[in-house]
Amino acid sequence: MASPKMLKLSEVLEEIGMSRAAFYRMRARGHAPRLIKLPNGQLRCRRADLDSWWQQHEQRAA
């Protein structure tokens, strides 16, 4: 079984077109895509979680 695609925080920020500060404000309100903290302290986002987040926001905008 292949492991899920994991995106770096910088890749997520680039895709959604948001600054790190704005992303962390959104995350504090519980509105950001789910992140996973790795044992080395780095943050990653599963591709599936980001796709799901996009889908939720597209539905709200419709």
Secondary structure as GFF3:
##gff-version 3
##sequence-region A 1 62
A	DSSP	beta_strand	6	8	.	.	.	ID=ss1
A	DSSP	alpha_helix	9	16	.	.	.	ID=ss2
A	DSSP	alpha_helix	20	28	.	.	.	ID=ss3
A	DSSP	beta_strand	36	37	.	.	.	ID=ss4
A	DSSP	beta_strand	43	46	.	.	.	ID=ss5
A	DSSP	alpha_helix	47	61	.	.	.	ID=ss6
###
